[in-house]
């Protein structure tokens, strides 16, 4: 018998155990509700044996660490987490959608649901009456007592499916099951639950619920409760109703009136729950019931379709990308066929809506400065404050000029507004630019719009959390950098001071008219410039212009070339040629920055040439669009710059000079040129490279 059970359980996944479409629609709608509590969620799941079984299996799976003991379905749901419960519900719904559906199947499931829920309700009442320690455990045992039937049913013939499963005694149905599956439904269910490490007391209560009252006399209290509850939900002929009274007295000393009241209350509760899920268990015309059931199956199909569509469309949204808002627009285009949309987020003071940064909606300048007071009388504000889907086409909408401007900006007749909120906190509004006709069609399926809005709210919150995390990391790295910079400044200044002192001693040993004095002064100036650069690094992690003054570019070029001729150029056997415009006027520039620019470009040229080359420096004036500029050109006859480097020439880490170079030289050069109001360009080929820099001429 156990071998038969193992084979059956191997052949069927728990996820394939069917539920009524009415229940699945209810749970899918609940999962979409961002404010749903675990109490409400557990209430819905606890009304269906199949969903409860899926939850129990998940909770006792090694993947989730196995729940130790199931006393409360609510605690089990909390153990699994909302995302897992939602996944279980959606998976069950999709599998149900693709499973065989007919009126006969639905009738079987409704009968099963009614009996299981009635048995569970009575089991809990009995547990409370008899002071059983775990009434929730009794409820779940009663709910699952017939779950084995759902495993056997797909293999069964029409007779089994049409049989009244609450007929008393159950001998006939048990014999059928033995013939079909080689095992009865109580034993099969018990073995399945044992496999998931459910407590023995629950497994035994389910295993023995069709045993005789005589055999149950010495059983565990929970087994007695489930046995009697199953009996009370059976269709016992009038001439045998004394069995109920007799069993109630023998097992619990309960009077007939107490039993009758308990059964009546359970039936009223079951009827109420059935009504809340649109499950018709009345005795009206079968055709009417079938029509309702088919409508519910269609509703389930729509729910599954909407979930799949939203999930598929939002797969393109990259939460951690800089193109996050663009990917939202792609998602909207995929799902709704709308190409123009806009996300407005709420500011930190919760007063204004404006366009989220890095969002490129339709290219219109209007949105750049858009700022909407949330208390203003417009459609956008209504959408935010009412937390409801609203459109600019409805007569009830309070449209003003800002709404019309937004519609124009979106290049559409109007728009649909979707509120975006997370954990009941409003975040902003998504506006979908649309024609009137298209809006009418979209608004026919508000559930799809709401599902998209809810899912998008989670995506936006994930993006905000990620952005904040990156910002925190960046700030922390900046703090670390500044601390290291301060230590470096302190350490570097010591050797620089020593070098300056030795230069001073060397200068005193030489005559004042010695030509070397000029070189010593130049070196002193460069050491002072290095000190200033290092000090600025300590305080500001970016290049800043500190002093603008009359700067003669010819003088700076001559001084620096004099230094490099005797050092860098000499060691590489590089010739230099100067072609300076002596009529060049001084310009209002930062001389230290210009020195850094010339130094970086000279070093680049020397490193590119390697040896036996030539560098030519030219200064002059040039007129661009009627305005005069000072031009500085540095030309070398090196091998040129490769195409792949030229594409990102001024970006950091673009270097071909090996591991000892940071690749920051040209990036810094470009920043310094920009900060001095100039421009820089480069021409290169296999015979050499020319850098041309223009600074505004000031008189």
N, C-alpha and C positions, 0 to 999 in steps of 0.2 A: 504493500500500500504506500509506504513512504517513497519507494522508487517511482511509483506513478506520480506522486506529488512533485518530486524533484524534477521529473521530466516536464510536467505541466508548467512548473515555475520557470524552467529554463526556456520554454517555448514562448512564454508570454511575459512581456515587461509590465511592470506595475503602471508605467505611464500609459499603457494601452487600455487599462481598465476604464470603461466608459462612464461618463456622467451625463446627466440631462443637459441639453443645450441651455435650458432656463438657468441652471446653476452656473454654467460656465460664463454666460453673458453677465450674470450678476457679479461674479468674481473678477472678470476682466474690467468691468466698469469701476469696481472698487479699487483695483490696482492703479487705475488712472487717477483716482482721487488723491491728490498730494497730502490732504489732511486726514486721510484714513488712519484710524488707530488700530493697534493690534487687537484690541477688544472686538472692534467691528469686523476685522478681517477674520479672526478666529471664529466669530459667530457664523459667518457665511460658510467657511470651510467645514465647520463642525456639523453642518446640516447635510453633508454629502459624504457617504462612505468612501467613494473612490478617491476624492481629493484628500480626505483624511489619511487614507492608506499611503498616498504619494508623499505626504508630509512626514508620516512616521518612518517610511523607508529612507527618505533623505536625512532625517534627524539621526538615524541609526547607521548611516553609511560612514565608512572610514574617512571619506572625503571631508566630512564635517565634524569628525572627531567623536562621533557616537554620543547620543544623549544617554545619561545614566538611567533615568527612570521617567516614565511618562505619567505624571499626575495631572498635568494641565496642558491642553492644546495651545493655549495662549503662550505659555512658557516655551513650548516647543517651537512655535513660530518665531518668537524673539530669539531663540537659540540659532535658528536658521538665518534670520534677517529678512528684511523686506524684499531685497533684490532676488533672493532665492525663491521666496514665495511667489513673486511675480513671474519668475522664470517657469516655475512649476505650472502656474495657471495658464500661461501663454502656450507652453508646450502641450499641455493636456488639451487645450482648445484646438490647436492646429491638428493634432493627431485625431481628435474627434471629428474635425471638419472633413478630413480625408478618409474617414472610416465609412463603412456601409451605413446608410441611413434609410429607414422606412418606418411606417407607422407602427408596425408590429414591434420593432426594436424599441421605439419610443414608449409604447405601452408597457413593455417588459421593464424598462428602466424606471418608469413612473411608479409601477407597482413595487419594485424593489426599493426605490427611494422612500415611498410612503411607509412601507413596513419597517425599514431600517431606522428611519427617524422616529417613528412611534415607539419602537423597541428601546431606542436610546433614551428617549424622554422618560418612559416608564422606569427604565433601569436607574436613572438618576433619582427619580422620586422614591423608588424602593430603597435606594442606598441611604437617602436622607431619613426615611422612616425607620430604617433598621440600624441607624447610626454607623453605617459603614464609613471607614475613615476617608476614603477617596471617592466621593460621588462623581467627580469628573472621569475617573478611571472606569466607573460603572457605565457612564454615558458612552464612552468610546467603545467599550466592550459590546454594549448593545447595538451601537451603530455598525460595528464591523462583524456582527455575529453571522451574517449571511454573505460576507464578501466573497467567499469561495464560489458562489453561484456566478459571479461576474467572470471568473476564470474559466468555469466549465461551459458557460453559455455559448461562446463562439463555436464550440465543437458539437453542440447539441442539435437535435432535430427539432422540427416544428412543434412536436408534442410537448417537449420540455419547455419551450419558450412560451407556449400558450397556457401551460398548466398554472393553476392558481397556487402560488407558492406559499400562501398562508393557510392552506387547507390542513385540517387536523384529522388524523395524525399524519406525520411527515413520511411515513414508511414508503409510500409510492415514489415520492421525489428522491428519497435517498437510494432506493433500488435503481431508479433510472440513472442516477449519477454513477453508481458503481458500474453499470453496464457501459456508460459513455466514457468515463474517465478512469475507472478502476479505483475510485476513491470518492468519499462523500464530501459535500461542501464544508461541514464543520471541521473535519480532520484536515482538509486541504488548507483552510484558512489558518488553523492553528500551526501547522508546519511552516507556512509562509511567515507568520509573525515570529515564530521561534527563530527562523533564519535571520531575522532582523534584530535579534536579542531583546525582544519584548519580554516583560516579566512573565514568568510561568503562570502566575495566577490569572492573567488575562488570557493567555493561550488556552489554559484548561477551561476557563469559563466558556470560551467559544467552542472548544472541542466537544464539550459535554451538554450543550444546550438542548439537544434532542433526546437525551437520555430520559428514562422514566423517573417519575417523582420518587419512587421507592429507592432507586439508585442514587438520587440526589440528596437523600436524607443526611448523609455524613459528609457531603461535599463542602468545600470552602464557601463562605458567605457570598462572594462575588459570583461563583458558579450558580448558586441558588437564585440569585437576583436575575441573571441573564436567562436562565431556564424559565423562570416564571414570567419574565417580560416577554419572551418569545411566545409563550403559551397565550398570554393576554392579547397578543397581536395576531393570533391565529383565528381562522374562520371556523369556529367550533359549532356544530349543529346544536339546535335548541335542546334536543333530548340528551345532550351530553354536557350541558353548561355546568352541571354540578361538579365537573372535574376542576373547574377554576376555583370554586369555593373550597373544595376539598384540598387542593394544592396550596392555596393561600393559608389555610389553617395549619396544615401539616408543616409547612416550611417556615412561616412567619407569624402564625397566630393572628392573621388579619381577617377582619369581618368582611362580609360580602359588600356592605355599604362603602367601606373604606376603599376596597378594590374598585368598585364601580365608579366612585368619585375620581380616583387616580387615573383610570382609563379615560374617563370623559375629559378631564383636564388635558391629558396628553393628546387626545384627538383634536381638541380645540386649538392647542398650541401648534400642532402639525398643520391643521387647516389654515391657520393664520400665516405660518411660514410659507406654505404653498402659495397663498394669495400674493404674498410679497414678492415672489419670484415668477408670478404668472403661470404657475403649474396648476392646471385644472384637474383636480381629482374628484370632481363631482360626477353625478350620474346623468348629465345632460346628453343630448344626442351625440353619438360618436363622431359624426361628420363635423360638427361644430368644434369639438375638441381637437380633431385632426387638423383642422384649418389653423387653429391657434398654435398647435405644436409645430406645424410646418413654417408658420410665420416666425416662430422663435428660432428655428434652425436657420432660416434666412438671416435673421438678426445676428446670430452667431457667425455666419459666414462673413457678414459685413464687418463685425468686430475683428475677426481674424485678418480680413483683407486690409482694414485700416491700420492695424498694428504692423503688418508686413510692409505696407507702403511707407509708413512713417519711418520704420526701422531702416528700410532700404535707402530712402532718400537722405536720411541723416548719417548714413555711412560715409558720406563725402565730407562731413563736418570734422575738421581736424582741430580738436580742442586745444592742442598745444602748439599750433602754428601761428605765425604772424599774419597769415591770410585767413584767420578765423572767421571774420565777418564776411569775407568774400565767399567762403565755403558755405555759410548760412544761406546766402543768396543762391548759390548753386543748388542747395537742398530744396529751397522754395521753388526754384524753376523746375526741378525734377518732379516734385510732388504735385504742384498746382499749375504748372505751365505759366507762371508769372515771372517775368524777367526783371521787373523793377520793384525793389523792396527797400525798406529802411528800418534800421533798429535805432530807437531812441532810448537812451538810458537815463535813469534818475540820478541827479547829482547827490553829493554826500549830505547836503542839507535837506534833502527830500523836498525841494521846492520847484526845481526846473527839470524839464526834459530837453536833452540835446543829443546831437549825433555822436555815437560812440567813436572814439579815435580809431584811426587806421581803417576807416570804412569808406569805401568808394562806391557810392550807390549808383547814381546816374550821371555823374560828372557835372551836375548843375552847381553853380556857385552859391545858390540860395541856401543849401543845407549846411554850408560851412559855418555860418553864424546863427543857425536856427536855435532858438531858445524859447521853450513854451512853459509858461507858468502853469503848474498843475491845477491851480484854482480858476484858470480861465474857462470861459464857456465855449469849448470846442469839442469836436468828436474825440480827438486824441486824449484830452484830459478826462472825458467821460469814460473812455476805455480803461484808463489807468485807475481812476477812483472807484469805478464800479466793479472792476476786475471781471469784466464781461467782454465777450466778442461783440464788436460794434462796427457799423459801416457808415460811410458818408452818404449813402444813397437813401437810407431810410427816412421817411417823413418825420419820424420821432427824434432823429438826430439833430442836435443843435449845431448847425454848420455855420462857421464864420469865415472870415477872410484867410485866416491861417490854414484852415482845412483846404480851402481852394488853392492856396499857394502850394501846399504839399502835394495836392493832386497834380498840379501843373509841373512841379518838380519831378514827380514820378512819371510824368508823361502819360497820364491816364485820366479817365473820366472821374475817378474817385478812388477810394481805398477801403480795405477791410483792416480793422485794428484788432490785434491779438494781445491780450495782457501777458506779461512775462513776470512770474513770481516764483520764489523759492522759499520753502518753509514758511509759507503764508506772508512772506515779506516781498512787496512789489519791487521789481527791478527795472522795468521799463515796458516798452510797447514795440511790437513788430507791426509795420504797416505794409500791406500788400497792395501795390498799385494795380487796379483792375478796371475793366469796362463794366458797365451796369449789368449787361447780360451775363457776363462771366461771374460776377459777384452773386447774382441770384442763384446760379447753379452751385457755387461753392457753399453758400449759406444754407443750402438744403441739407448739407452734411456737416452740421456744427460739431458733431462728435469727432470727426476727422480733424477739423481745425483745432479743437481743444486738445486732442491727443498730440498733435504736432506742437502746439504751444507748450504743453506740459513737459514733453521730452526736450524741447529746445531750452526751457528754463533750466533743466538740469545741466545741459551742455554749457550754457552761459555761466552758470555758477562754477562749474569745473574750470572753465577758462579763467574766470576771475581769481579763483583760488590759485591756479597755476601762475598767473601773472604776478600775484602778490608774493608767491614763493620765490619767483625769479627776482623780483624787486628786493626782497629781503636778503637773498644770496648776494645780489650785486652790491647792496649797501654794506654787507658784511665784508665782501672782498675789497671794497673801497677803503673801509676802515683799516683792514689788514695792510693794504698797500701804503696808506698814509703813515701808518706806524713804522713800517719798514723804511719808507722814504725818510722819515725823521732820523732814524738810526743811521741810515746811509749818509745823510748830510753831515751828521756829527762826525762820522768816521772819515769821510772824504775831505772835510775841511782841514783836518790836521795835517795830512801830507801836503795839501795845497799851500798852507801857511808856511810850512818848512821850505817849500820850493821858492816861495816869494822872498823869504829871508835870505836864502842862499843867493838869489838873484841880486838882492840889495847889496850883499857883501861883495859879489862879483863886480857890480857897478862901481862901488867905492874903490876897488883895486885898479880900475881903469881910469884913464884920463877922460875928462868931460868931453873932449873933442874926438874921442875914439869912435869910429863908425859903428862899432859893436853896440854902443850905447842905444842906438836907434832900435836894434834888434831886441835888446833887453827890455826896452820900454814896450815894444809890441808884444813880447811874451807876457809881460806883466798885465797888459790890457786883456789878453786872452784868458789869463788865469782868473782875473776879476770877472770876466764874462762867464766863465765856467762856474764860479762861485754863485753868481746871480741866478744862473739857470738851475742849479741844484737847490738853492733856497726856495725858488718858485715851485719846484717839484714837491717840496715838503708841504707846502700849504695848498696848492691847487693842482689836481691831477690832470691838467690840461694846459696847453700853451697859451699864454696871455701876452698881449702887447702891453708893455709897461711904460715905455717912454718914446714919444714921438718928437722928433727934432730935425733940424737941418742936417741932412745926411748926404754926403758926396759919395756916390757909388764908385766913381773912379778911384778915390782915395782908398776906399775899403778893398777894392780889387787889387790895387797896387800893393797894399800892406800884406794881404793874405798871400798873394803870389810870391812876394819876397820870402815869406816863411816856407812855403811849399817848394820853392825852387831849390832851397838848400837842404830840404829833407825828403819829402815824399817824391817829388819829381826826380831828384838826383838818384835816389835808390832804385827807381824804375827806368832810368834813362829816358825820361819823357821831356820833350821840348815844349815850350810855351810861347805863344804869340799874343801880344796885346794890341788891340786896335781901339783906342779909347777916344771918345769925342771930348776934346778939351773944353768945348763950349757948353758942356752939360751943366745945367743948373742944379743946385741942391734941392732935395725933395723932403717933404715932411714924412719921414719914415722912422721905424725903430731900427737903429743901427745894429743892435745885437741880433735882431731877427735877420737882417740882410746878410750879416756875416755868416750866420748859420746856414742860410740858403746857399750862399756861394761855396761855403765849406762842403756841404752835402753834395752839391753837384760836381765839385772838383774831385772829391773822393770817389764818387760813382764813376767818373770818367777814367781816373787812374786805375781803379779795380777792373774796369771793363777792358782797358787797353793792355794791362799787365806790364808790358815793357816795350821800349823802342817805338813810341807813338808820339802824337802831337795833340796839344790842346790849344784852342784858339778862343780868346775872350774878346768880345766886342761890346761897346756901349754906344748909345746914340739916342736920337729922338724919333718918334714915329707918330703920325696922325691917324687916329681911328675915329671915323664918324664925326670929324670936325673937332676932336679933342686931342690934345698933345699928351703923349706918354713917353716916359723914359724906358728904353729897351736895353735889356742885358741878355746877351747871347753867349752860351758856352757850347763850343763845338769840339768833338773829338773824332779821331779816325779809327775808333774801335770796331768790333764786329757787329755792332747794332743790337737792338733789343728784340728778342723773339716775339712772335705774334701773340702767343698765349699770355705773355707778361704785359704786353701793350694794352690788352683788353682791360686789365685792372691795375694800371700802372701806379696809381696813387693810393691803392688800398694797402693796408698793413699786411705784412708777411708775404709780399710779392717780391721774391728775391731769387737770384740764381747764383749767389755768392758763397753758398755752403753754410754749414751749421753754425759758424761763428758770427753770422750776421742776422740781425733781428728782422730785416726787411721793413723797418720803419722809416728809413731815411727820406724817401720820396713822399711818403704820407705826411711826415712832419714838414717837409719843404712846401708841399701844396697848402697845408694849413697856415703856414707862416706867410706865404704869398697872399692868400685870401685875406688874412687878418690885416695886412698892410694895404688892402684895397686893390691888389694887383691881379694878374692872370698869368697862367703858365701853360705852355704848349710844348709838344715834343714831335720831332720828325726823325725817323730812323730808317736805315737800310743796312745792307751788309758792308757798306763802306764807312759808316759812322753814324753819330747821333748828334742832333742839335736841340738844346733846350733854350726856349725863348721866353723871357719874362718881361712883362710890361707893368710899370707903376705909374699912377697918375702924376703928371708934372704939376708942381705947385710953385707959384711965383710970389 
